[in-house]
């Protein structure tokens, strides 16, 4: 993880072994692979908890011993902290994920020295914030920037890094607060001025979008309530499975969602207070279908069929014999138990209410046959 074994002299290896023994390490046992993974020279990757903060010396004694040997004098806390900082800077400048992770460890160990040099400690926090930022740990970068400012309230680097981290998190108000801290110290700082202006602009956009979202939600709730009232007034037969222990509000919510599940649109209430449905027409004799997406309830199926099968127009490709005409067509509703011919000249509302037609998936569905055809006789009249 840190160095190859070849880089250590015999005396250094012996020092490392003796240090490990003092800390209670035992020789490798049967589970030697696990023990090797605990050894700093053979680790495949840096432990996440080490990256996240200070090293637990009891859990990672060999790693702690390795770092102690690298930085030496237990009495020179400030010197040790400075060495850790320089080592962290070297790793950070590599610009690689592994380098950033190693830098975090070094800066953390520097802080663990508890040096009395507040500026040095602030620099360690600030540098660790930069490393955390580089691997996407923006909340930890913010925390380290705050710790640096607690020690050095005018530390501009820490302010900039805190602002950048909050910007990545999308906290516009917080970005402005961080920038204001820095501009109170250096009001000509162009980076902070630009960052604050962009954050303020984004904040206005966010607030505007939030107002739009809330207005849309209010409008949608009102429209849903009006739709529910219209459906209740008409006493339509809407398919909705029962659920136990469900309130009326919850059921209404499910009903509205079920009416909107079709990819061909959903029922709406127009300005005249009329329901407008998507309606499916099936042609069993040709295994095809049509969907009329805007079918107002006051119109009849004949109104739409007249456009679809005009007396002097061309027939659909699937009706090569021209059998389907407004006069020859029969409109059928399949109740599940039987097929019932309905009055195609009646309004959709009349068909839905008088025939108690079940509306499933938010879409009334009818079958279209040619009167007198074998398929019609079999399906509707039961003739064989």
C-alpha positions as CSV (number, residue, x, y, z in Angstrom):
1,X,0.0,0.0,0.0
2,X,2.7,2.5,1.0
3,X,6.1,1.1,-0.1
4,X,7.4,-2.1,-1.5
5,X,9.3,-4.3,1.0
6,X,12.5,-3.7,-1.1
7,X,12.4,-0.1,-0.1
8,X,12.9,-0.9,3.6
9,X,16.3,-1.8,5.1
10,X,16.7,-4.8,7.4
11,X,16.9,-2.5,10.5
12,X,13.7,-0.7,9.4
13,X,11.9,-4.0,9.0
14,X,13.0,-5.1,12.4
15,X,11.9,-1.8,13.9
16,X,8.5,-2.3,12.3
17,X,8.2,-5.9,13.7
18,X,9.3,-4.8,17.2
19,X,6.8,-1.9,17.1
20,X,4.0,-4.3,16.1
21,X,5.0,-6.7,18.9
22,X,4.8,-3.9,21.4
23,X,1.3,-3.2,20.2
24,X,0.2,-6.8,20.8
25,X,0.4,-8.2,17.3
26,X,0.8,-12.0,17.1
27,X,2.6,-14.1,14.4
28,X,0.5,-15.0,11.3
29,X,-2.1,-17.7,12.1
30,X,-4.2,-20.0,10.0
31,X,-6.1,-17.1,8.6
32,X,-3.0,-15.6,7.1
33,X,-4.6,-14.0,4.1
34,X,-6.8,-11.8,6.4
35,X,-3.8,-10.9,8.5
36,X,-1.8,-10.0,5.4
37,X,-4.6,-7.7,4.3
38,X,-4.2,-5.9,7.7
39,X,-0.5,-5.3,6.9
40,X,0.2,-1.9,5.4
41,X,2.8,-3.4,3.0
42,X,0.3,-5.8,1.5
43,X,-3.1,-4.1,1.6
44,X,-5.0,-4.1,-1.7
45,X,-6.8,-0.9,-0.8
46,X,-7.1,1.7,2.0
47,X,-9.8,0.9,4.6
48,X,-12.8,3.1,4.2
49,X,-12.9,4.0,7.9
50,X,-9.3,5.2,7.6
51,X,-10.2,7.4,4.6
52,X,-13.2,8.8,6.5
53,X,-11.2,10.0,9.5
54,X,-8.6,9.2,12.1
55,X,-7.0,5.8,12.3
56,X,-8.2,3.3,14.9
57,X,-4.8,2.3,16.3
58,X,-6.2,-0.8,18.0
59,X,-7.9,-2.1,14.8
60,X,-5.0,-1.1,12.5
61,X,-1.9,-1.5,14.6
62,X,0.5,-2.3,11.8
63,X,-0.7,0.6,9.8
64,X,-0.3,2.9,12.8
65,X,3.2,1.4,13.5
66,X,4.2,2.0,9.9
67,X,3.1,5.7,10.1
68,X,4.8,6.2,13.4
69,X,8.1,4.8,12.0
70,X,7.8,7.1,9.0
71,X,7.2,10.2,11.0
72,X,9.4,9.3,14.0
73,X,9.7,11.5,17.1
74,X,6.7,11.3,19.4
75,X,7.8,14.4,21.2
76,X,8.0,16.7,18.2
77,X,4.2,16.9,17.6
78,X,4.4,20.0,15.4
79,X,7.3,18.5,13.3
80,X,5.4,15.2,12.9
81,X,2.3,17.1,11.8
82,X,4.3,19.1,9.3
83,X,5.8,15.9,7.9
84,X,2.3,14.4,7.6
85,X,1.1,17.5,5.8
86,X,4.0,17.5,3.3
87,X,3.5,13.8,2.7
88,X,-0.2,14.4,2.1
89,X,0.6,17.3,-0.3
90,X,2.9,15.0,-2.3
91,X,0.1,12.4,-2.6
92,X,-2.5,15.0,-3.4
93,X,-0.4,16.4,-6.3
94,X,-0.5,13.0,-8.0
95,X,-4.0,13.9,-8.9
96,X,-5.2,10.2,-8.7
97,X,-8.0,8.7,-6.6
98,X,-5.4,6.6,-4.8
99,X,-3.3,9.8,-4.2
100,X,-6.3,11.6,-2.8
101,X,-7.1,8.7,-0.4
102,X,-3.5,8.5,0.8
103,X,-3.5,12.3,1.3
104,X,-6.6,12.1,3.5
105,X,-4.8,9.5,5.7
106,X,-1.7,11.7,6.0
107,X,-3.7,14.9,6.8
108,X,-5.7,12.9,9.4
109,X,-2.6,11.6,11.1
110,X,-1.2,15.1,11.1
111,X,-4.3,16.3,12.9
112,X,-4.0,13.4,15.3
113,X,-0.7,14.8,16.6
114,X,-2.7,17.5,18.4
115,X,-0.1,20.1,17.6
116,X,-0.5,23.5,19.4
117,X,0.1,25.2,16.0
118,X,-3.4,26.4,15.1
119,X,-2.3,27.6,11.6
120,X,-0.8,24.2,10.8
121,X,-3.9,22.4,12.0
122,X,-6.1,24.7,9.9
123,X,-4.0,24.0,6.9
124,X,-4.3,20.2,7.5
125,X,-8.1,20.6,7.7
126,X,-8.2,22.7,4.6
127,X,-6.0,20.4,2.6
128,X,-8.0,17.4,3.8
129,X,-11.1,19.3,2.6
130,X,-9.5,19.6,-0.9
131,X,-8.8,15.9,-1.0
132,X,-12.3,15.0,0.2
133,X,-13.7,17.3,-2.5
134,X,-11.6,15.6,-5.1
135,X,-13.2,12.2,-4.4
136,X,-16.7,13.6,-4.2
137,X,-17.1,13.7,-0.4
138,X,-18.6,17.2,-0.5
139,X,-20.2,17.1,3.0
140,X,-16.9,16.0,4.6
141,X,-15.1,18.8,2.6
142,X,-17.6,21.3,4.0
143,X,-17.0,20.0,7.6
144,X,-13.2,20.2,7.2
145,X,-13.5,23.7,5.8
146,X,-15.6,24.7,8.9
147,X,-13.0,23.2,11.2
148,X,-10.3,25.1,9.5
149,X,-12.2,28.4,9.9
150,X,-12.8,27.7,13.6
151,X,-9.0,27.8,14.0
152,X,-8.3,30.5,11.5
153,X,-11.4,32.7,10.9
154,X,-9.8,34.6,8.0
155,X,-8.5,31.6,6.1
156,X,-9.6,32.4,2.5
157,X,-8.7,29.0,1.1
158,X,-10.9,27.3,3.6
159,X,-13.8,29.7,2.7
160,X,-13.3,29.0,-1.0
161,X,-13.3,25.3,-0.5
162,X,-16.4,25.4,1.7
163,X,-18.2,27.5,-0.9
164,X,-17.2,25.1,-3.7
165,X,-18.4,22.1,-1.7
166,X,-21.7,23.6,-1.0
167,X,-22.1,24.6,-4.6
168,X,-21.6,20.9,-5.6
169,X,-24.3,20.0,-3.1
170,X,-26.7,22.5,-4.7
171,X,-27.1,24.5,-1.5
172,X,-27.4,27.9,-3.1
173,X,-28.2,29.8,0.1
174,X,-25.2,28.3,1.8
175,X,-22.9,29.1,-1.1
176,X,-23.9,32.8,-0.7
177,X,-23.2,32.7,3.0
178,X,-19.8,31.2,2.5
179,X,-19.0,33.8,-0.2
180,X,-20.2,36.6,2.1
181,X,-17.7,35.4,4.7
182,X,-14.9,35.7,2.3
183,X,-16.0,39.0,0.8
184,X,-16.2,40.5,4.3
185,X,-12.4,39.8,4.4
186,X,-11.6,40.5,0.7
187,X,-14.4,42.3,-1.0
188,X,-12.5,42.3,-4.3
189,X,-12.1,38.5,-4.5
190,X,-13.3,37.9,-8.1
191,X,-13.8,34.1,-7.6
192,X,-16.1,34.6,-4.7
193,X,-17.9,37.5,-6.4
194,X,-18.6,35.3,-9.5
195,X,-19.6,32.3,-7.4
196,X,-22.0,34.4,-5.4
197,X,-23.6,35.9,-8.5
198,X,-24.1,32.5,-10.1
199,X,-25.5,31.1,-6.8
200,X,-27.9,34.0,-6.5
201,X,-29.1,33.5,-10.0
202,X,-29.5,29.8,-9.5
203,X,-31.3,30.5,-6.2
204,X,-33.8,32.7,-8.0
205,X,-34.4,30.0,-10.7
206,X,-34.9,27.4,-7.9
207,X,-37.4,29.6,-6.1
208,X,-39.2,30.3,-9.4
209,X,-39.3,26.6,-10.2
210,X,-40.5,25.8,-6.7
211,X,-43.3,28.3,-7.1
212,X,-44.3,26.8,-10.4
213,X,-44.2,23.3,-8.9
214,X,-46.4,24.3,-6.0
215,X,-48.8,26.1,-8.3
216,X,-49.0,23.0,-10.5
217,X,-49.7,20.8,-7.5
218,X,-52.5,23.1,-6.4
219,X,-54.0,23.2,-9.9
220,X,-53.6,19.4,-10.2
221,X,-55.4,18.8,-6.9
222,X,-58.2,21.1,-7.9
223,X,-58.6,19.4,-11.3
224,X,-58.5,15.9,-9.7
225,X,-61.2,17.0,-7.2
226,X,-63.4,18.4,-10.0
227,X,-62.9,15.2,-12.0
228,X,-63.8,13.0,-9.1
229,X,-67.0,15.1,-8.5
230,X,-68.0,14.7,-12.2
231,X,-67.4,11.0,-12.1
232,X,-69.5,10.6,-9.0
233,X,-72.4,12.7,-10.5
234,X,-72.5,10.3,-13.4
235,X,-72.4,7.2,-11.3
236,X,-70.1,5.5,-13.8
237,X,-68.9,1.9,-13.4
238,X,-65.2,2.4,-12.8
239,X,-63.0,-0.7,-12.2
240,X,-60.9,-0.3,-9.0
241,X,-60.0,-3.3,-6.8
242,X,-60.9,-3.0,-3.2
243,X,-58.2,-2.6,-0.5
244,X,-58.6,-3.2,3.2
245,X,-58.4,-0.4,5.7
246,X,-58.4,2.3,3.0
247,X,-59.8,5.8,3.6
248,X,-61.9,7.5,1.1
249,X,-59.1,10.0,0.4
250,X,-56.7,7.1,-0.3
251,X,-59.3,5.4,-2.6
252,X,-59.9,8.6,-4.5
253,X,-56.1,8.9,-5.0
254,X,-55.9,5.4,-6.4
255,X,-58.9,6.0,-8.6
256,X,-57.3,9.1,-10.2
257,X,-54.1,7.2,-10.7
258,X,-55.9,4.3,-12.3
259,X,-57.6,6.6,-14.8
260,X,-54.2,8.0,-15.8
261,X,-52.5,4.7,-16.4
262,X,-53.1,4.5,-20.2
263,X,-50.3,5.5,-22.6
264,X,-53.0,6.9,-24.9
265,X,-54.1,9.7,-22.6
266,X,-56.6,9.9,-19.8
267,X,-60.0,11.3,-19.0
268,X,-60.2,15.0,-18.4
269,X,-62.9,17.6,-17.7
270,X,-63.1,20.3,-20.3
271,X,-64.1,23.9,-19.7
272,X,-67.8,23.1,-20.4
273,X,-67.8,20.5,-17.6
274,X,-67.9,17.6,-20.0
275,X,-65.8,14.5,-19.6
276,X,-63.4,13.7,-22.5
277,X,-62.2,10.1,-22.7
278,X,-59.7,8.0,-24.6
279,X,-61.9,5.3,-26.3
280,X,-60.6,2.1,-27.8
281,X,-62.3,0.4,-30.8
282,X,-61.4,-3.2,-31.4
283,X,-61.9,-5.0,-34.8
284,X,-61.9,-8.7,-33.9
285,X,-62.2,-9.8,-37.5
286,X,-58.9,-8.1,-38.4
287,X,-57.0,-8.2,-35.1
288,X,-56.5,-4.5,-35.1
289,X,-57.7,-1.5,-33.1
290,X,-58.1,2.3,-33.1
291,X,-57.8,4.7,-30.1
292,X,-59.8,7.9,-30.2
293,X,-57.8,10.0,-27.7
294,X,-60.3,12.9,-27.4
295,X,-63.8,11.5,-27.3
296,X,-66.2,14.0,-25.7
297,X,-69.0,12.3,-23.8
298,X,-71.7,14.3,-25.6
299,X,-70.6,12.8,-29.0
300,X,-71.6,9.4,-30.3
301,X,-69.6,6.6,-31.8
302,X,-71.3,7.3,-35.1
303,X,-69.8,10.8,-35.1
304,X,-66.3,9.4,-35.1
305,X,-67.1,6.4,-37.3
306,X,-68.3,8.8,-40.0
307,X,-64.8,10.3,-40.2
308,X,-63.1,7.0,-40.0
309,X,-65.3,5.3,-42.7
310,X,-66.6,8.1,-45.0
311,X,-69.1,7.0,-47.6
312,X,-66.9,8.2,-50.5
313,X,-63.5,7.9,-48.8
314,X,-60.9,5.1,-49.1
315,X,-61.1,2.1,-46.8
316,X,-58.4,1.3,-44.3
317,X,-55.7,-1.1,-45.7
318,X,-57.0,-3.9,-43.5
319,X,-60.5,-3.5,-45.0
320,X,-59.6,-4.4,-48.6
321,X,-63.2,-5.4,-49.4
322,X,-64.7,-2.2,-48.1
323,X,-67.1,-4.0,-45.8
324,X,-66.9,-1.5,-43.0
325,X,-69.3,1.4,-43.6
326,X,-71.3,3.6,-41.1
327,X,-74.4,1.7,-42.1
328,X,-73.0,-1.8,-41.9
329,X,-71.1,-1.4,-38.6
330,X,-72.4,-2.8,-35.3
331,X,-71.0,-1.6,-32.0
332,X,-70.6,-4.2,-29.3
333,X,-69.8,-4.0,-25.6
334,X,-68.3,-7.2,-24.1
335,X,-69.5,-7.4,-20.5
336,X,-67.5,-10.6,-19.9
337,X,-70.6,-12.7,-19.6
338,X,-72.0,-11.7,-23.0
339,X,-71.6,-9.4,-25.9
340,X,-74.3,-6.6,-26.1
341,X,-75.0,-4.5,-29.2
342,X,-75.3,-0.8,-28.2
343,X,-76.8,2.2,-30.0
344,X,-74.0,3.7,-32.0
345,X,-75.9,6.9,-32.4
346,X,-76.3,7.5,-28.7
347,X,-73.9,9.7,-26.9
348,X,-70.9,8.1,-25.1
349,X,-72.4,9.3,-21.7
350,X,-75.7,7.6,-22.5
351,X,-73.9,4.3,-23.4
352,X,-71.7,4.4,-20.3
353,X,-74.6,5.1,-17.9
354,X,-77.5,3.2,-19.4
355,X,-75.5,0.0,-20.1
356,X,-73.5,0.2,-16.9
357,X,-70.4,-0.4,-19.0
358,X,-67.3,-1.3,-16.9
359,X,-64.5,1.2,-17.6
360,X,-61.1,-0.6,-17.0
361,X,-57.7,1.1,-17.1
362,X,-59.4,4.5,-17.6
363,X,-60.5,3.7,-21.2
364,X,-64.0,2.6,-22.4
365,X,-63.7,-0.2,-25.0
366,X,-66.0,-1.3,-27.7
367,X,-65.9,-4.0,-30.5
368,X,-66.7,-3.2,-34.1
369,X,-68.4,-5.9,-36.3
370,X,-70.0,-6.0,-39.7
371,X,-73.7,-6.8,-39.3
372,X,-74.7,-10.1,-40.7
373,X,-71.1,-11.4,-41.0
374,X,-70.3,-14.9,-39.7
375,X,-68.2,-13.3,-36.9
376,X,-71.1,-11.0,-35.9
377,X,-73.6,-13.9,-35.9
378,X,-71.4,-16.1,-33.7
379,X,-70.3,-13.4,-31.3
380,X,-73.5,-11.5,-30.8
381,X,-76.4,-13.8,-31.9
382,X,-74.7,-17.0,-30.7
383,X,-75.4,-18.6,-34.1
384,X,-73.1,-21.4,-35.2
